[in-house]
């Protein structure tokens, strides 16, 4: 993560920090075009690490909207495994969710602007339709964070 931080700092961004070893990078930029930022970061990461990856950039407002869409009852429910799959702008979250056909007795899956939210009963994780998502083509265009990480990143963005 220190090398990823240095890679992003080399692009001239301010206030660069990382959170846990899963590719979360927080930074400040005067640039507002998220698509251009994603392309710039993808090129830099590939050039530095010889690793082609999809980058998803959300500003504080967009990130806050995703977190606000998470059902409040999911937070702190030990019986659920709750996750947020942030989707690349080229992917339609509603289309992806519609194709999954989740069983409501097992899990809740919903699309929101920029993300797919899902919570699976811990005793039913092996029946989750999200396994189908992970095996499919759409998976390369999203990045998944558990709910605790998602909430911590929101706190970090709030400063």
Long-range contacts (C-beta under 8 A, 24 or more apart in sequence): 3-48, 3-49, 4-45, 4-49, 7-44, 7-45, 7-48, 7-49, 8-41, 8-44, 10-44, 11-40, 11-41, 11-44, 17-156, 19-149, 19-152, 19-153, 19-156, 20-149, 22-145, 22-149, 23-53, 23-143, 24-145, 24-149, 24-153, 26-153, 26-156, 26-157, 32-59, 34-58, 34-59, 34-62, 34-89, 35-89, 38-88, 38-89, 54-88, 54-140, 54-141, 54-143, 56-86, 56-87, 56-88, 56-89, 56-142, 56-143, 58-86, 58-114, 60-157, 60-158, 62-113, 62-114, 63-153, 63-154, 63-157, 64-154, 64-157, 65-112, 65-113, 65-114, 66-112, 66-113, 66-114, 66-115, 66-117, 66-150, 67-150, 67-151, 67-154, 69-110, 69-112, 69-113, 69-115, 69-117, 70-117, 70-147, 70-150, 71-108, 71-117, 71-119, 74-119, 74-147, 75-147, 75-151, 77-119, 78-122, 79-121, 79-122, 79-123, 80-119, 80-120, 80-121, 80-122, 81-119, 81-120, 81-121, 81-122, 81-125, 81-146, 82-117, 82-118, 82-119, 82-120, 82-146, 82-147, 83-117, 83-118, 83-119, 83-130, 83-144, 83-145, 83-146, 83-147, 84-115, 84-116, 84-117, 84-144, 84-145, 84-146, 84-147, 84-150, 85-115, 85-116, 85-117, 85-118, 85-133, 85-142, 85-143, 85-144, 86-114, 86-115, 86-142, 86-143, 86-144, 86-145, 87-114, 87-115, 87-116, 87-138, 87-141, 87-142, 88-141, 88-142, 89-114, 90-141, 91-138, 91-141, 91-142, 96-133, 96-138, 100-129, 100-130, 100-132, 100-133, 101-129, 102-128, 102-129, 103-127, 103-129, 116-142, 119-147
